[in-house]
């Protein structure tokens, strides 16, 4: 009978899970920021593509164009799948617990 030995202690497992959770949170924040600033990201990708194309003498022009198109498609896809921003909750005054006083002269 062969026993399976756990290579990690529970503390190491918690650390790994915590790290994975943190990476997932950071990934979501990055995606949200990219969608929120889509125009700026598109301009930056375009500038990077032009600069890389110039520095490589056009040798990788097609590959750079494909990468730029994929980046733009990714941003579009993320924008379509992002849930709409939820409006802030309306703050309502607390319900009155005591009856209002009637103005003078009212029955």
C-alpha positions in Angstrom: 0.0 0.0 0.0 1.4 3.3 -1.0 0.7 6.5 0.9 0.3 9.8 -0.8 2.4 12.4 1.1 1.3 16.0 1.0 4.3 18.0 -0.1 3.0 21.3 1.5 1.9 22.1 5.0 -1.4 23.7 5.5 0.3 27.0 6.1 2.0 26.8 2.7 -1.3 25.9 1.1 -3.0 28.9 2.7 -0.2 31.1 1.5 -0.4 29.8 -2.0 -4.2 30.2 -2.0 -3.9 33.7 -0.7 -1.3 34.5 -3.4 -3.6 33.1 -6.1 -6.6 35.1 -4.8 -4.5 38.2 -4.8 -3.4 37.6 -8.4 -7.0 37.1 -9.4 -8.0 40.4 -7.7 -5.1 42.2 -9.4 -6.1 40.7 -12.8 -9.6 41.8 -12.4 -8.5 45.4 -11.5 -6.2 45.5 -14.5 -9.0 44.4 -16.8 -11.4 46.9 -15.4 -8.8 49.7 -15.6 -8.1 48.8 -19.3 -11.8 48.9 -20.1 -12.3 52.1 -18.2 -9.4 53.8 -20.1 -9.9 52.0 -23.4 -9.0 55.0 -25.6 -5.7 55.5 -23.7 -4.8 51.8 -24.0 -5.5 51.8 -27.7 -3.3 54.8 -28.3 -0.5 53.3 -26.2 -0.7 50.0 -28.1 -0.7 51.9 -31.4 2.4 53.9 -30.4 4.2 50.8 -29.2 3.4 49.0 -32.5 4.7 51.9 -34.5 7.9 52.3 -32.4 8.6 48.5 -32.5 8.0 48.5 -36.3 10.5 51.4 -36.7 13.1 49.8 -34.5 13.0 46.5 -36.3 13.1 48.1 -39.7 9.7 46.7 -40.6 11.0 43.1 -40.3 8.1 42.1 -38.0 5.4 44.4 -39.5 2.8 41.7 -40.0 3.3 40.2 -36.6 3.1 43.6 -34.9 -0.1 44.4 -36.8 -1.6 41.1 -35.8 -0.7 41.7 -32.1 -2.2 45.2 -32.3 -5.4 43.8 -33.8 -5.6 41.1 -31.1 -5.1 43.7 -28.4 -7.9 45.9 -29.8 -10.2 42.8 -30.1 -9.5 41.9 -26.5 -10.4 45.4 -25.3 -13.7 45.3 -27.3 -14.5 41.8 -25.9 -13.8 42.9 -22.3 -15.9 46.1 -22.7 -18.8 44.0 -23.9 -18.6 41.5 -21.0 -18.1 44.1 -18.3 -21.3 44.5 -16.2 -22.8 48.0 -16.2 -21.7 50.2 -13.4 -24.2 50.1 -10.6 -25.5 53.5 -9.5 -24.9 54.4 -5.9 -27.6 53.5 -3.5 -30.1 56.2 -2.7 -29.9 57.3 0.8 -33.4 57.5 2.4 -34.1 59.4 5.5 -35.1 57.1 8.5 -38.8 56.5 9.0 -40.3 58.8 11.5 -41.0 57.1 14.8 -42.9 60.0 16.5 -46.0 61.5 15.0 -45.6 65.0 13.7 -47.1 67.9 15.5 -50.0 69.4 13.7 -49.6 73.1 12.8 -51.7 75.4 14.9 -55.3 75.9 13.6 -55.6 72.5 12.0 -58.2 70.0 13.3 
